[in-house]
Amino acid sequence: MSPAAITLLFLLLALILFISEKIPLALTSMIVCIGLILTGVLTPAQGFAGFVSPTVILLAGMFVIGGALFETGMANEIGGLITRFPFIKTERQIMVAIMVISAAMSTFLSNTGTAAVLIPVVLGISTRFDIAPSKLLLPMACVITVAGTISLVGTPSNMIAHVALKEATGSGFGFFEYGLVSIPLVIIAILFFVLFGYKLLPDRTPIEKFEQFTNYSHIPSWKRWFSLGLLLGTVITMIFEEQIGIPLHVASCIGAILLVLAGVINEKQAYKAIDSRVIFLLGGTLALGTALEVSGAGSILANAVIGMLGDHASPRALLAAILILAGTLTQCMSNTATTVLLVPVNLTIAQAMQADPRAAMAATVIGGSLAVLTPIATPHNIMIYAAAGLKAIDYVRTGLPLFILMLIVSFILLPFFFPFY
């Protein structure tokens, strides 16, 4: 069997296991990585190269920086801002305030961490104002999902596409470049819930009691402000990467080291903050992208897709195909897994069509961020499932019109900011 055929079989296996989640996603990625090495498609050096890639190093550093905000209670203070504005009183005003703060936090912190901080805050607000938690948590989760693509560090999938593009063309995305599309999508999501979507929100009673506030009173205030200042400093360094000359992954490592040296968090807390599942998921599945390239399987897939689109396929047809495929897959598998799976394929397709790979990568990331239709689409969707007493149909009823609306808006905005030619 040819290396290309073996690679395509592993791609199919990864797709099935990612969707079914019969085994953990990180374990799936390692099975694929080791399988490609054992079958001779990749050398051990090629197979394990992903574990020392700038993407993995960057995420490890940002996990530590984000973890410091959670450990010191600064993230909780940011979330608690909602209750400090006396003019926020009505249900829709409260909903908007929650969505705005959720968007701001998930731009720089992990989506899951943002939800973990805000859920108990929102539950407290719902009790205080006698509002069903489901009417606040579902809009919050939708906005967190989309806002995670505003910056390069919002979700792992953003960096995956950035690194793939940089390796292919020598130039990646700017720190807030995804935000050209995702910021309008966040605004549209907020307007949707304010003007129409709030009528679709369910009135549910929580099934389980979610863990309430953690007491951070014993944490010195200087640690909170140091962690916030260091996050902002790291972000500024990343924004001006080219001018300063410090690569993104190096900046994140410097930030993480300074936090430990300053005693804001200890070594154990730093290790705890690093999500090893994401590290193994990325490190392992990056091998699949390498295999698609070196075996020629990527070209086979690209030619097949181009053939289905027609001999003279328009960029609009390719954009629609990428958005629909990514938007569909992300409803039943994580946006990280969706991006890892589609980035090498879509990159090859764009190159075969002589289109700008930047457009294909941006469409992949944006399409993968529209995970609003199912409780299993993202970890924070699962978290609010029990906290708000939701049912699966609630996600579909509320999320389907929003999904279609954001799909249409993405189809309009992407060619404007990321033209294919």
GIVEN-V595633 format. One line per field, one symbol per residue. phi: phi as a letter, one per 20 degrees, with the letter a starting at -180 (. if undefined). psi: psi as a letter, one per 30 degrees, with the letter a starting at -180 (. if undefined). burial: b if it has 24 or more other C-alpha atoms within 12 Angstrom, else e. Layout:
phi = ???
psi = ???
burial = ???
This chain:
phi = .fgffffffffffffffffflfcggffgffffffffffenfcegfffefffdfgffffffffgffffffffenfffffffggeedfeecfgffffffffffffffffddfgffffffegfffffffffdldfgffdfffgfffggfffefdfefbgfffffffffffecnbeefgdfgfgdffgfffffffgffebfffeffdddgedefgegeedfeegfffffffffffffffffffdgfffndfgffffffffffffffnfceffffffffffffffffgfffffffffffenfffffffffffffofcfegffffffffffffffffcbffffffgfegfffffffffelefggffffffffffeeecdcfefbgfffffgefdmfdgfffffeeffffffffffffefgffecffc
psi = kleeeeeeeeeeeeeeeeeehflkeeeeeeeeeeeeeefgelleeeegfffgleeeeeeeeeeeeeeeeeefgeeeeeeffefgjffjeleeeeeeeeeeeeeeefeflkeeeeeeefeeeeeeeeeeghkkeffeeeeeeeeeeeffgelfgeleeeeeeeeeeeeeffkallegeffeefeeeeeeeeeeeefeffffklilkkeljkkakkjgffkkfeeeeeeeeeeeeeeeeeeheeeegjleeeeeeeeeeeeeefgelleeeeeefjjfeeeeeeeeffeeeeeeefffeeeeeeeeeeeeflfhkleeeeeeeeeeeeeeeffgllfeeeeeefeeeeeeeeeeghljfeeeeeeeeeeffhigflfgelefeeefeeefhllefeeeeefeeeeeeeeeeeeeeefefikf.
burial = eebbebbbbbbebbbbbbbeeeeebbbbbbbbbbbbbebebbeeebbbbbbebbbbbbbbbbbbbbbbbbbbbbbbbbbbbbbeeeeeeebbbbbbbbbbbbbbbbbbbbbbbbbbbbbbbbbbbbeeeebbbbbbbbbbbbbbbbbbbbbbbbbbbbbbbbbbbeebeeebbbbbbbbbbbbbbbbbbbbbbbeebbebbbebbbeeebeeeeeeeeeeeebbbbbbebbbebbbbbbeeeeeeebbbbbbbbbbbbbbeeebbeeebbeebbbebbbbbbbbbbbbbbbbbbbbbbbbbbbebbeeeeeeeebbbbbbbbbbbbbbbbbbbbbbbbbbbbbbbbbbbbbbbebbbbbbbbbbbbbbbbbbbbbbbbbbbbbbbbbbbbbbebbbbbbbebbbbbbbbbbebbbeebbbe
